[in-house]
Amino acid sequence: MPKASNKKKVCQFGGKCYRKNPQHLKEYSHSKSDTEEKEEVDEPPTKKAKTAALDIENGSSATKEFAEKGFRTHEEVADIIRKHYGCEMPKDFYLFWEFCKDMNESDPLAALSAFQLQLVGVYDIFLKHYETIDDDILVHWRYYYDPPEVMTVLRADDKTQLHLGYFRDDAKELPCFVVSNEAATGCTLTPRGENLFSAVSWYLEQRSKRSDDSELHDCLDKLKEFAKKETLSLEQKTANMKTRDKKVNSKLFHGCGMVVPVDENDVGYRDLNMTNAQLKDILKQIVSAKTDSAKQSAMDELEQTMTYVQFANDECDYGMGMELGLDLFCDGSPLLHKSVLRLLPLAYDLLGRNVYETIIRKHLESREKDVDKLSRLAAS
C-alpha cells in the first residue's frame, strides 16, 4: 500500500471514506492514490450506491487499519471521558459499541455504514490509534448547531448533516435522551428516545419505509433483539422524558428546552422580557440590517435584555442568561458570537456546569459548517 503524501493530512477513514468533495480529496490522503480516487469519483454509481451513500466493502477501512493497534477497554474509555467531560456515559453507549462489534468485529465504527451511519465523536476514543486524547475531544464532531448539552456519537447523511447525539442538561447527570439534528437546515433538536438503540431504531425504520433492502431489515431485527435482551426501551417518548418535560424552564429555539434548578422561593430562573417571536425579530434585524444605524437600533434592544440578565444574575436567576445565550447561539449568526460569549460562559459557571463553559468557548473559536472539518483529533 502506498504511503500517504506528507503534503496531505491522513483521512481518518482512508479508503472507506465516502467523501467525494474535490477539496477534501485535495487536502486529505486516503488508502488509494489520488488518481484512483479521481477515477472513483467519475465512476457511475452502482445500484447499491443509490440506496446507501456509504457503499463500503469490509476490509478496506482505515479504521480497520487503525484497529491493528487494538481497542481500548470500556474502563479506559470511561476514564478518558471522565477526564475531559467530567461525565459518565450511560450503559447503552457501551452496549451499542458491543452491538457494532458483533456486526463487524474488525471495524465497529463502520458496522452500519451500509445504512449511511458511522460511529464518531467519543466513540473514536475506543481506537488506540489515537494515543493521546486532549481537550479537542470536546469539539470533535461537534456540528454547527450542537449546543454544549449535545454530544454527537453518530454521523449520518452529509447532505442534510443529519447526526445523532446524547443530550444532557448537566454534564454531571446521565443523558436525558438522544436527539437528531440536521445542521444544514437549522438548530432544531428532536428527541429520539432515551438511548442509542431507540434512536437508531427510529433511523432504520425511516429508511426501511423507502427500501426493501433485506440487509437493512435484518439489521433492524438484530438491533431490536439485542435491545430486548438488554432490556433497553425502544420507545420514542418514555416516562422519564415526560417527567423532564414538566421541569423545562424554556423551550429555547432548538425545541428541546432547558432545565435549571429553581428553589422553593422560585429563585433560579426568570422569563426573558420578550417572547421568542420578538427576540427572533430583533436578531433578524441585526443580521439583515442594511445600514449601521438600523443594526445599532436592534443591538440596543438586545443590549437592554442583556442588562436585565445582569440584574437576574445578581439575584441568582442564572437561567435567564443561559436561555438568552443559547437562543443567540441557535440563531447561528457569527455576528452574535460576541454576545453569546458574554452570556453563556458566565451562566454555565454560575450554574456549576463548567465543562459546558469550556465547550462553548472552544466551539466558537472554530465553529464549522463544513463536515470535512469536524474531525478534530490528530491521528498518531
Disulfide bonds with the S-S distance in Angstrom:
none
